Amino acid sequence: MKTVLKYSGIIAAIFAIVAFIMILACDAVKYETALGTVTIKGTIALFGGKSGILTYKLAPLALIAFILMIAALVIILLGIILPLAKVTALDKVSGVLNLIAVVALIVAGVFVFITLSNFNSANDLNGGSLTVGYVFVGIFSIVAGAFAILPAAVNLLSKK
């Protein structure tokens, strides 16, 4: 358990970085039409934009998930880098910051799973499915939150 706890911040950061890259790189949703399969890129789901001849509005929850991932990733990386640099300025609030990162990652993962219905309602679309890449984004974000909770629990339980 001590080795998992020792490297849990690094494991959480790896999963969060992979989720962050995948949310930008993967297709977000796909629709089956009479003319074939239409896929919407993750960046269009996040920020809106043009795909082919159609212009799509952003999915607000996907954008919120993206922002939460950035915030959580910054907190996790600070939790890894600052102790290595012997900076003790955030020691008193490290447990709370870790809990914020945990909540942000888990909420981001849940929001990624809601992206399809949110994108459909923003663009008056029906049907469609979440792509495999976005399913993995949600899973990796929740797993990162699960690994990030280990140091948060230890930090909060050890502080008096």
Secondary structure by P-SEA (a helix, b strand, c coil): ccccccaaaaaaaaaaaaaaaaaaccccbbbbccccbbbbcccccccccccccbbbbccaaaaaaaaaaaaaaaaaaaaaccccccccccccaaaaaaaaaaaaaaaaaaaaaaaaaaaaaaccccbbbbcaaaaaaaaaaaaaaaaaaaaaaaaaaacc
